[in-house]
């Protein structure tokens, strides 16, 4: 995979924007805009606080039974076993992303958003930002170029992260919980969540037929979105993405930059 400087990528985006006005760029979140996984941060904070209640009990037990995981014990116990099964490779990654989103079933949306705000503060997310990615975001915002955040992490925590990054909430695409008419979270999500091909499906619901000038990702499940872009860019790519790089024609790896470097 060939590397590219930030300025080189920006020049390519600008050329496409001149030829096809009205498009946008899109970023994956975890591992791309910041280090680590805020879905995991959210999930573990929720479990550590023993917040998992009756609203999620039956759905967690059903997931456990369907995948050969012990369904007994408290909802928190079952959620921890499901996560351990995911880490062991015996539970699907996409499904654990869904569970992270509805594990708060029984809470109101307001309670969920307040909790997510506290988690983002407690993990000092701003200290985990990838400087090279944020140079691109700042450049795009200065030119009134639409920037989308496309993540399979839970909506509540992704929206809080977007506020820190400076991405409009209307441009956030995330795993989103169902709520009832009272605004109470249900133990289900809107499918498909933005994972793998679902990233393109959900992004296109907002972007329509407008051109995706560039897409930025770090892992194999970003491949469909990267393939959708005129300029596909890997940021600090995981081995799984490197192994599949041949599936993304023209992909480049963005060179890291430090906060002392200036990008035009």
Protein Blocks (a to p, Z undefined) as FASTA:
>chain_A
ZZddfklmmmmmmmmmmmmghiacdddfehplpgcjfklmmmmmmmmnopacfklmmmmm
mmmmmnopafedjfklmmmmmmmmmmnopacfklmmmmmmmmmgoiafklmmmmmmmmmm
mnommlmpcfklmmmmmmmmmnopacddddfbdfklmmmmmmmnopafklcccddddddf
kopacdbddddddehjllmmmmmmmnmmadcfbacdfbfklmmmmmmpmbdcdehiafkl
mmmmmmmghiacdddddfkbccZZ
